[in-house]
């Protein structure tokens, strides 16, 4: 820790240097206000211990008061202890008004008292900086949560989906969300919760396939003390935690069949008992579930109860894969870029045009989750302001279909470049738009939507 000491009396500077050194505190000594300000501009200090009177005026304290104001302009949070041999109540009050945090008189007759004042002010400064840092981190996290929880819906298919969400969100009807891995099913569930009448309540997410059969009932419904050998105290289950809010059951198709009747009873009666208790509890929860599996096939194979599916899918929402919502790729990529820059020290600030084209032409088998990982990796590894094709580390679709990219391509707008690219892919497939769409990893309707932008 380093303390700035400013005083025009060399004996005072020497005494304070020795005192601070004995307390394992470093000190930088200055004899004029100008020197003090220069040091503060160029170094980090935990405290400034400054005289109020210098060579221009040895009694009024005006130089010191001006120095306080100047320090505050450079560092609004640096603790400042002022000292003077001409201390009066009025000048002490004025120093505090200008931004000083404590006041001592010279000569001091108690080193311990001065050291205590210094230690206290350094500690208070650390607390203030911690609060500022925590507040800033909370603001960043809050912005990230708001940014993350907002669905990107530039594509027609997502706009239609969100219109349905708006209609069903404020009801209590159970919702089943289907879609491939990585499409954002849990995000959509959270979005529905926040738009619902239960939005102020808890949102409790549970991976139904991640709970072993031996503890399933305890995890979901809780248990009482003594319910089994290791039950040394009562425990609240996920259903009770979600009271007044939403219970999101993810990976519902992976739930053991032996446990499915217990969830069915919950959905039929909205009642449950803690393990080991005969007391029936009422559940006021909204149930949303999700899966990437073909439940109809599981029912045929006796892996999933049909009556449970009927209770889960009051409304079924299918979240499309990213390759069918190409209009959302760039807004999502730019969101992930902003988020990554909050976590990684990187020079990257934008995508190159070629990188944007590659993002929209890639098939994204891992969907939104893969896109996020690709962007984070590119930000972490990038050495330039612009993220290029090589930074993305994706397969080069243009080279795969044998296209030569002309110089004028790089002067096109992104929409023009996409249309040019799609037309060239169609040409390589002798005008067969179905094969071209398959080659691009998008649907024919998505292909036609991109062509309409020309």
ZILIN-V844408 format. One record per helix or strand of 3 or more residues. SS is the DSSP state (H for helix, E for strand). FROM is the first residue (numbers start at 0). LEN is the number of residues. If there is no record, write none. Layout:
BEGIN
ss & from & len
SS & FROM & LEN
SS & FROM & LEN
END
This chain:
BEGIN
ss & from & len
E & 1 & 5
H & 9 & 13
E & 25 & 5
H & 32 & 10
E & 46 & 5
H & 61 & 13
E & 79 & 5
H & 88 & 10
E & 101 & 4
H & 110 & 39
H & 155 & 13
E & 174 & 4
H & 184 & 11
E & 202 & 5
H & 207 & 3
H & 212 & 9
H & 237 & 4
E & 245 & 5
H & 251 & 3
H & 256 & 13
E & 270 & 3
E & 279 & 3
E & 285 & 6
H & 294 & 6
H & 305 & 7
E & 314 & 4
H & 321 & 3
H & 325 & 16
H & 352 & 9
H & 366 & 15
H & 388 & 4
H & 396 & 4
H & 406 & 5
H & 413 & 15
H & 432 & 8
H & 443 & 8
END
